[in-house]
Amino acid sequence: MIARLSTPGQGATWPPCLHPGGVHRRAVMPTLHLEMHPGRTLEQKRAFVSEVTRVTAQTLACPPESVDILISEVPRDAWAKAGKLLADA
Protein backbone atom coordinates (compact mmCIF):
# COMPACT_ATOMS: atom_id res chain seq x y z
CA MET A 1 0.00 0.00 0.00
CA ILE A 2 1.18 3.52 -0.76
CA ALA A 3 -0.10 6.60 1.03
CA ARG A 4 0.41 10.24 0.10
CA LEU A 5 -0.71 13.28 2.07
CA SER A 6 -1.56 16.41 0.16
CA THR A 7 -3.12 19.71 1.05
CA PRO A 8 -4.96 22.24 -1.09
CA GLY A 9 -3.28 25.30 -2.52
CA GLN A 10 -2.53 28.49 -0.66
CA GLY A 11 -5.47 30.00 1.16
CA ALA A 12 -7.52 26.80 1.42
CA THR A 13 -8.39 26.35 5.07
CA TRP A 14 -10.80 24.60 7.36
CA PRO A 15 -12.59 26.24 10.29
CA PRO A 16 -10.45 26.97 13.36
CA CYS A 17 -9.29 24.02 15.43
CA LEU A 18 -7.36 23.70 18.66
CA HIS A 19 -3.64 23.19 18.21
CA PRO A 20 -1.13 22.15 20.87
CA GLY A 21 -0.78 24.82 23.50
CA GLY A 22 -4.46 25.76 23.25
CA VAL A 23 -3.99 28.09 20.28
CA HIS A 24 -6.86 28.36 17.81
CA ARG A 25 -5.61 28.49 14.24
CA ARG A 26 -7.05 27.78 10.82
CA ALA A 27 -6.10 24.27 9.72
CA VAL A 28 -5.31 23.22 6.18
CA MET A 29 -7.44 20.30 5.05
CA PRO A 30 -5.42 17.05 4.72
CA THR A 31 -6.22 14.73 1.83
CA LEU A 32 -4.76 11.23 1.95
CA HIS A 33 -4.38 9.21 -1.25
CA LEU A 34 -4.15 5.49 -0.51
CA GLU A 35 -3.20 2.95 -3.16
CA MET A 36 -3.65 -0.76 -2.58
CA HIS A 37 -4.36 -3.98 -4.40
CA PRO A 38 -8.02 -4.95 -4.82
CA GLY A 39 -9.51 -7.55 -2.52
CA ARG A 40 -10.27 -5.78 0.75
CA THR A 41 -13.87 -6.01 1.87
CA LEU A 42 -16.07 -2.97 2.37
CA GLU A 43 -15.95 -3.66 6.12
CA GLN A 44 -12.13 -3.65 6.07
CA LYS A 45 -12.07 -0.35 4.17
CA ARG A 46 -14.58 1.20 6.60
CA ALA A 47 -12.48 0.17 9.60
CA PHE A 48 -9.28 1.32 7.91
CA VAL A 49 -10.51 4.79 6.93
CA SER A 50 -12.09 5.26 10.36
CA GLU A 51 -8.78 4.56 12.10
CA VAL A 52 -6.70 6.57 9.61
CA THR A 53 -9.07 9.52 10.07
CA ARG A 54 -8.85 9.28 13.87
CA VAL A 55 -5.05 9.13 13.90
CA THR A 56 -4.70 11.89 11.28
CA ALA A 57 -7.03 14.23 13.18
CA GLN A 58 -5.23 13.53 16.45
CA THR A 59 -1.73 13.90 14.99
CA LEU A 60 -2.44 17.01 12.90
CA ALA A 61 -4.76 18.57 15.52
CA CYS A 62 -7.60 19.06 13.05
CA PRO A 63 -11.25 18.04 13.07
CA PRO A 64 -12.03 14.58 11.64
CA GLU A 65 -14.44 16.30 9.24
CA SER A 66 -11.47 17.95 7.54
CA VAL A 67 -9.78 14.64 6.64
CA ASP A 68 -10.45 13.36 3.11
CA ILE A 69 -9.30 9.89 2.05
CA LEU A 70 -9.19 8.61 -1.53
CA ILE A 71 -8.64 4.90 -2.08
CA SER A 72 -7.34 3.72 -5.45
CA GLU A 73 -7.25 0.01 -6.13
CA VAL A 74 -4.41 -0.94 -8.45
CA PRO A 75 -4.43 -4.46 -9.88
CA ARG A 76 -1.27 -6.56 -9.59
CA ASP A 77 -0.80 -6.42 -13.37
CA ALA A 78 -0.51 -2.61 -13.14
CA TRP A 79 1.96 -2.53 -10.22
CA ALA A 80 5.65 -3.34 -10.56
CA LYS A 81 8.45 -3.70 -8.04
CA ALA A 82 12.14 -4.13 -8.85
CA GLY A 83 11.41 -4.22 -12.57
CA LYS A 84 8.81 -6.98 -12.42
CA LEU A 85 5.02 -6.88 -12.44
CA LEU A 86 3.61 -8.17 -9.19
CA ALA A 87 1.29 -10.36 -11.28
CA ASP A 88 4.42 -12.26 -12.37
CA ALA A 89 5.75 -12.79 -8.87
C-alpha positions as CSV (number, residue, x, y, z in Angstrom):
1,M,0.0,0.0,0.0
2,I,1.2,3.5,-0.8
3,A,-0.1,6.6,1.0
4,R,0.4,10.2,0.1
5,L,-0.7,13.3,2.1
6,S,-1.6,16.4,0.2
7,T,-3.1,19.7,1.0
8,P,-5.0,22.2,-1.1
9,G,-3.3,25.3,-2.5
10,Q,-2.5,28.5,-0.7
11,G,-5.5,30.0,1.2
12,A,-7.5,26.8,1.4
13,T,-8.4,26.4,5.1
14,W,-10.8,24.6,7.4
15,P,-12.6,26.2,10.3
16,P,-10.5,27.0,13.4
17,C,-9.3,24.0,15.4
18,L,-7.4,23.7,18.7
19,H,-3.6,23.2,18.2
20,P,-1.1,22.2,20.9
21,G,-0.8,24.8,23.5
22,G,-4.5,25.8,23.2
23,V,-4.0,28.1,20.3
24,H,-6.9,28.4,17.8
25,R,-5.6,28.5,14.2
26,R,-7.0,27.8,10.8
27,A,-6.1,24.3,9.7
28,V,-5.3,23.2,6.2
29,M,-7.4,20.3,5.0
30,P,-5.4,17.1,4.7
31,T,-6.2,14.7,1.8
32,L,-4.8,11.2,2.0
33,H,-4.4,9.2,-1.2
34,L,-4.1,5.5,-0.5
35,E,-3.2,3.0,-3.2
36,M,-3.7,-0.8,-2.6
37,H,-4.4,-4.0,-4.4
38,P,-8.0,-4.9,-4.8
39,G,-9.5,-7.5,-2.5
40,R,-10.3,-5.8,0.7
41,T,-13.9,-6.0,1.9
42,L,-16.1,-3.0,2.4
43,E,-16.0,-3.7,6.1
44,Q,-12.1,-3.7,6.1
45,K,-12.1,-0.4,4.2
46,R,-14.6,1.2,6.6
47,A,-12.5,0.2,9.6
48,F,-9.3,1.3,7.9
49,V,-10.5,4.8,6.9
50,S,-12.1,5.3,10.4
51,E,-8.8,4.6,12.1
52,V,-6.7,6.6,9.6
53,T,-9.1,9.5,10.1
54,R,-8.9,9.3,13.9
55,V,-5.1,9.1,13.9
56,T,-4.7,11.9,11.3
57,A,-7.0,14.2,13.2
58,Q,-5.2,13.5,16.4
59,T,-1.7,13.9,15.0
60,L,-2.4,17.0,12.9
61,A,-4.8,18.6,15.5
62,C,-7.6,19.1,13.0
63,P,-11.3,18.0,13.1
64,P,-12.0,14.6,11.6
65,E,-14.4,16.3,9.2
66,S,-11.5,17.9,7.5
67,V,-9.8,14.6,6.6
68,D,-10.5,13.4,3.1
69,I,-9.3,9.9,2.0
70,L,-9.2,8.6,-1.5
71,I,-8.6,4.9,-2.1
72,S,-7.3,3.7,-5.5
73,E,-7.3,0.0,-6.1
74,V,-4.4,-0.9,-8.4
75,P,-4.4,-4.5,-9.9
76,R,-1.3,-6.6,-9.6
77,D,-0.8,-6.4,-13.4
78,A,-0.5,-2.6,-13.1
79,W,2.0,-2.5,-10.2
80,A,5.6,-3.3,-10.6
81,K,8.5,-3.7,-8.0
82,A,12.1,-4.1,-8.8
83,G,11.4,-4.2,-12.6
84,K,8.8,-7.0,-12.4
85,L,5.0,-6.9,-12.4
86,L,3.6,-8.2,-9.2
87,A,1.3,-10.4,-11.3
88,D,4.4,-12.3,-12.4
89,A,5.7,-12.8,-8.9
